Amino acid sequence: MKRFLELTLVAAIAGGMAAWLTLSLNKQNDTYSGINIESSFPTQHVSFTPENNVDFKTSAKTAVDQVVHVMSSGSQAVSSPFDFIFGGSTQRVPILSSGSGVIISEDGYIVTNNHVISGADDIEVILNNKKSYKAKIIGRDAAIDLALLKIEAVDGETFSAMPYGNSDEIEIGEWVLAIGNPFNLNSTVTAGIVSAKARSLGMSSRTSLEAFIQTDAAVNPGNSGGALVNTHGELIGINTAIASRTGSYVGYSFAIPVSIVKKVVSDLMEYGEVQRALLGVSIYEINAQSAAELGIKNLSGVYVNAVNPNGAAKDGGIEIGDVITHIDGAVIKNSSVLYEKIGTHRPGDKIKVSILRNGKSKELLLILKNRNNKVTMERVENIELLGAKFKPVPKNILKQFGVSSGLEISELNPGKLRLKGVKEGFIITKVNQERVASVADLKRIINKSNGGVLIEGFYLNGKVAYYAIGLD
């Protein structure tokens, strides 16, 4: 019995020592292997507040009713590949296109991209509530790729208009919504952030003013002319382009800033064309290499390498070699920012320009001019509103149809005539009962007319036609 108790005690002691040794080794192993994750990799705790927990529901709910589907139809001339062998006439084939637009006034003014309605004979606007309206072109500008349309209310109705925001105040990283009709999918809303401002795409063949807002909101064909909206539901840009090798969205989209849109819309309403203000300088951007060559320390700004002797810059005191750093207090980082700032002004506007000359800062006051080096506005003549080119009618045609004079429409562009259904080849014989034999006759009669004119004439197939054209 005594020996049994001794063995039991030894076994108990040995077992306790083994257990203690195992626990000690495990504790050392845990510490070594980094199992204590919280001490090795501290967790960052984020608390969401109303400011950083962005809610798109309210702005999207309202904005979708203010963005419309724009459907346009027209025709374009095509020639058969066998015409050069067998001869033949040019054929016209129908073309259809669609895009988006934004209602900017309760009485039915709509802004869209010019390329959405380019070549259109008829334009249909479809609202989010599926109501459809015929639209007319008030004005367009291919250089900036914007167009202004108008739809007429029925029975005193009003339209829900999107308020303007301030594109100058948006910041990189700010949340935005893109709203439009991609691939004919009505009222599509996508979200993203502002990726860059005053972005140039080098598309000078289509637009002469490039200062786009770049976002990563998904934009596809059909979004063109739609709205870029901030979280307050305000318009900050018109979606215009995507950077893609496939033709579909791959992560980059671009919008015309609303600061430019507002100015273009105002010009088209008041003057019928965009009133472009020019600084009258040739510039290039400053980089590390050019700064070293010119002895310039600051890489921000644009370098003036030529000055128009009759332009605004010359009158205001800008010289070759100056570096433009600010306009009206806004920093000019590059040429795109400069073009954007000047693009919001009209001829005759005064601006403050800050420059660096020989290392010293100087502020100048400039009065902007137009392309003719004048400070006045330029209005579209009534004949230009017709949207057509004309040529004399051959004498044998006049004799064949028994008329003494006429003027043939040789080319038809967006304008009053196309909206009324006039086709190329129409021969104008009278306007307001007066005979027309030349462009000078047409211009004289139209310019003295108030409100509208009655145009009469015929087509070569013998069809006689009359068109009442409003000039307001």
VENRA-V194352 format. One record per pair of residues at least 24 apart in sequence whose C-alpha atoms are under 8 Angstrom apart, sorted by the first residue. I is the first residue (numbers start at 1). GAP is how many residues later the second one is. D is the distance in Angstrom with one decimal. If there is no record, write none. Layout:
BEGIN
i:gap:d
I:GAP:D
I:GAP:D
END
This chain:
BEGIN
i:gap:d
54:177:7.8
55:176:7.6
56:175:6.2
58:175:7.8
59:171:8.0
59:172:6.1
59:173:5.8
59:174:4.3
60:117:7.8
60:129:7.2
60:173:6.9
62:171:7.2
63:99:6.8
63:116:7.8
63:170:6.2
64:64:6.8
64:115:6.9
64:123:5.7
64:124:7.9
64:125:7.8
65:62:7.0
65:63:5.3
65:64:7.5
65:95:6.8
66:36:5.9
66:37:5.4
66:38:8.0
66:61:7.9
66:62:7.9
66:94:5.7
66:95:5.6
66:96:5.7
67:33:6.9
67:34:5.7
67:35:4.6
67:36:6.3
67:60:7.3
67:61:7.4
67:112:7.0
67:113:6.6
67:120:7.3
67:159:6.5
67:160:6.8
68:32:5.6
68:33:5.1
68:34:6.1
68:35:7.3
68:57:6.5
68:58:5.8
68:59:4.9
68:60:6.4
68:112:7.4
68:119:7.8
68:158:7.8
69:29:7.3
69:30:6.1
69:31:4.7
69:32:6.4
69:56:5.7
69:57:5.0
69:58:6.5
69:59:7.9
69:111:7.5
69:112:6.4
69:117:7.0
70:28:5.5
70:29:5.1
70:30:5.1
70:31:6.3
70:46:7.7
70:53:7.0
70:54:5.9
70:55:4.8
70:56:6.5
71:25:7.6
71:26:6.1
71:27:4.5
71:28:6.6
71:52:5.8
71:53:5.0
71:54:6.3
71:55:7.9
72:24:5.9
72:25:5.4
72:26:6.1
72:44:7.6
72:45:6.0
72:48:5.6
72:49:7.4
72:50:5.7
72:51:4.4
72:52:6.2
73:24:6.5
73:46:7.9
73:47:5.2
73:48:5.9
73:49:5.3
73:50:6.5
74:45:6.1
74:46:4.5
74:47:4.6
74:48:6.6
75:44:7.2
75:45:7.5
75:46:7.6
76:43:7.7
98:86:7.5
98:124:6.1
99:81:7.7
99:82:6.4
99:83:7.5
99:85:7.9
99:122:7.5
99:123:4.2
99:124:5.9
99:125:5.4
99:126:6.3
99:127:7.6
100:80:5.5
100:81:6.0
100:122:6.4
100:123:5.8
100:124:5.7
100:125:4.7
100:126:4.7
101:79:7.7
101:123:7.9
101:124:4.8
101:125:4.9
101:126:7.4
102:59:7.9
102:60:7.2
102:123:7.2
102:124:6.0
102:125:6.3
103:56:7.6
103:57:7.1
103:58:5.0
103:59:6.1
104:57:4.8
104:58:5.4
104:59:6.9
105:54:7.2
105:55:7.5
105:56:5.0
105:57:7.5
106:52:5.3
106:53:4.5
106:54:5.9
106:55:5.5
107:44:7.9
107:45:7.2
107:46:6.8
107:51:6.0
107:52:6.4
108:42:5.5
108:43:5.0
108:44:6.2
108:45:6.9
108:50:7.6
108:51:6.2
109:39:7.0
109:40:5.8
109:41:4.6
109:42:6.6
110:38:5.8
110:39:4.9
110:40:6.0
110:41:7.8
111:35:7.1
111:36:5.8
111:37:4.7
111:38:6.2
111:114:7.2
111:154:7.6
112:34:5.8
112:35:5.4
112:36:6.5
112:37:7.7
112:112:7.5
112:113:4.1
112:114:6.9
112:126:7.3
113:32:5.3
113:33:4.3
113:34:5.5
113:111:6.4
113:112:4.7
113:125:7.8
113:127:6.8
114:26:6.2
114:27:6.6
114:28:6.0
114:31:4.7
114:32:4.6
114:33:4.8
115:27:7.7
115:30:6.5
115:31:7.9
116:108:7.0
116:109:7.2
117:30:7.9
118:296:7.4
119:294:6.9
119:295:6.5
120:294:7.0
121:293:7.5
121:297:5.8
121:298:6.1
121:300:7.2
122:297:6.8
125:26:7.8
128:58:7.4
128:59:6.7
136:283:6.9
137:277:7.6
137:278:7.1
138:130:7.1
138:131:7.2
138:134:7.4
139:129:5.4
139:130:7.5
139:133:5.9
139:134:6.6
140:128:7.3
140:133:7.2
141:132:7.3
141:133:7.0
142:64:7.1
142:65:6.9
143:63:6.2
143:64:4.3
143:65:5.4
143:66:7.0
144:62:8.0
144:63:5.2
144:64:6.5
144:65:6.0
144:66:8.0
145:61:7.6
145:62:6.6
146:115:7.7
146:118:7.7
148:117:6.6
148:120:7.3
162:71:7.6
162:72:6.5
162:73:6.5
163:70:7.7
163:71:5.3
163:72:6.1
164:70:5.4
164:71:4.9
164:72:6.7
164:94:7.2
165:65:7.7
165:69:4.8
165:70:5.1
165:71:5.2
165:93:7.2
166:69:8.0
166:70:6.1
166:92:6.9
166:93:6.9
167:69:5.1
167:70:7.2
167:90:5.7
167:91:5.8
167:92:6.1
168:91:7.3
172:24:5.9
172:25:7.4
175:55:6.7
175:56:6.8
176:41:7.5
176:52:6.7
176:53:5.6
176:54:4.8
176:55:6.3
177:40:6.8
177:50:7.9
177:51:5.7
177:52:5.0
177:53:6.3
177:54:7.5
178:39:6.2
178:40:7.3
178:41:7.1
178:48:7.3
178:49:5.8
178:50:4.7
178:51:6.4
178:61:7.4
179:44:7.2
179:47:5.8
179:48:5.3
179:49:6.6
179:50:7.7
180:42:6.9
180:43:4.6
180:44:7.5
180:45:7.7
180:46:4.8
180:47:6.7
181:41:5.1
181:42:5.3
181:45:7.7
182:37:7.3
182:38:5.4
182:39:5.4
182:40:4.0
182:41:4.9
183:37:7.3
183:38:6.1
183:39:5.5
184:38:6.4
190:27:5.8
190:28:5.9
190:29:7.9
191:25:7.9
191:26:5.0
191:27:7.2
192:24:5.1
192:25:4.1
192:26:7.5
193:24:6.7
198:138:5.5
198:139:5.5
198:142:7.4
199:137:6.7
200:136:6.3
209:127:7.9
209:130:6.4
209:131:7.3
209:134:7.6
210:126:6.2
210:129:7.4
210:130:7.5
211:45:7.1
211:46:7.5
211:125:5.1
211:126:6.5
211:128:7.2
211:129:5.8
212:42:5.6
212:43:5.3
212:44:5.1
212:45:6.4
213:24:7.4
213:41:5.5
213:42:5.1
213:43:6.4
213:44:6.3
214:38:6.8
214:39:5.7
214:40:4.6
214:41:6.6
215:37:6.1
215:38:5.4
215:39:6.3
216:35:5.4
216:36:5.1
216:37:6.1
217:34:7.5
217:35:7.4
217:36:6.8
218:31:6.2
218:33:6.8
218:34:7.6
218:35:7.1
219:29:7.9
219:30:5.8
219:34:6.1
220:27:7.9
220:28:5.4
220:29:5.4
221:26:7.6
221:27:6.8
228:27:7.1
237:24:7.5
259:85:6.4
260:80:7.3
260:83:6.5
260:84:5.5
263:81:5.8
263:82:7.5
271:107:7.2
271:108:5.1
271:109:6.7
272:107:6.5
272:108:5.7
273:106:7.0
273:107:6.6
275:71:5.7
275:72:6.9
275:95:7.5
275:102:6.5
275:103:6.9
276:67:7.0
276:69:7.5
276:70:5.9
276:71:6.7
276:94:5.9
276:95:7.4
277:65:6.6
277:66:6.8
277:68:6.0
277:69:4.9
277:70:4.7
277:91:5.8
277:92:5.5
277:93:5.0
277:94:7.5
278:33:7.8
278:34:7.3
278:64:7.1
278:69:7.4
278:90:6.0
278:91:5.6
278:92:5.7
278:93:6.8
279:32:6.8
279:33:5.5
279:34:5.6
279:63:7.4
279:89:6.0
279:90:7.1
280:27:6.1
280:28:5.1
280:30:7.9
280:31:4.7
280:32:5.7
280:33:5.5
280:34:7.4
281:24:7.6
281:25:5.7
281:26:4.5
281:27:5.9
281:30:7.8
281:32:6.6
282:24:4.9
282:25:6.3
283:52:7.6
284:51:7.0
285:49:5.9
285:50:6.3
286:48:7.9
296:63:7.6
300:25:6.8
300:32:7.0
300:33:4.9
300:34:6.9
301:24:4.5
301:25:7.7
301:30:7.8
301:31:5.2
301:32:4.9
301:33:5.7
301:34:7.9
302:30:7.3
302:31:7.4
302:32:6.0
302:33:6.3
310:63:6.3
311:57:8.0
311:58:6.7
311:62:5.7
312:54:6.1
312:55:5.8
312:56:5.2
312:57:5.8
312:61:7.6
313:53:6.6
315:51:7.3
316:48:6.4
316:49:6.0
316:50:4.9
316:51:7.3
317:47:7.0
318:46:7.9
321:36:7.2
322:33:6.2
322:34:5.8
322:35:5.1
322:36:7.9
323:32:5.3
323:33:5.0
323:34:6.8
324:29:7.0
324:30:6.0
324:31:4.4
324:32:6.6
325:28:7.7
325:29:5.6
325:30:5.5
325:31:7.1
326:27:5.8
326:28:4.9
326:29:7.1
327:24:6.9
327:25:5.7
327:26:4.7
327:27:6.3
328:24:4.9
328:25:6.4
329:25:7.9
346:24:7.9
346:31:8.0
347:27:7.4
347:28:4.8
347:29:6.1
347:30:6.6
348:27:4.4
348:28:6.4
381:66:7.6
382:61:7.8
382:64:6.6
382:65:6.2
382:89:6.7
383:59:7.6
383:60:5.9
383:63:6.7
383:64:7.5
385:30:5.7
385:31:6.1
385:86:7.5
386:29:5.1
386:30:4.6
386:31:5.3
386:32:7.9
387:25:6.2
387:26:5.0
387:27:5.5
387:28:4.2
387:29:6.3
387:30:6.6
387:31:7.4
388:24:4.5
388:25:5.6
388:27:7.5
388:29:7.5
390:49:7.1
392:45:7.5
392:46:6.8
393:34:7.6
403:26:7.9
405:24:6.3
405:30:7.2
405:31:6.4
405:32:5.0
406:24:7.7
406:29:7.7
406:30:5.6
406:31:4.9
406:32:7.4
407:29:6.6
407:30:5.9
407:31:6.2
407:32:7.5
416:53:6.7
416:54:7.5
416:55:7.9
417:52:7.2
420:47:7.1
420:48:8.0
420:49:7.3
422:45:7.8
425:34:6.5
425:35:7.4
426:31:7.0
426:32:5.9
426:33:4.9
426:34:7.5
427:30:5.4
427:31:5.4
427:32:6.2
428:27:6.8
428:28:5.9
428:29:4.4
428:30:6.9
429:26:7.9
429:27:6.0
429:28:4.9
429:29:7.8
430:25:6.0
430:26:5.4
430:27:6.7
431:24:4.6
431:25:6.4
END
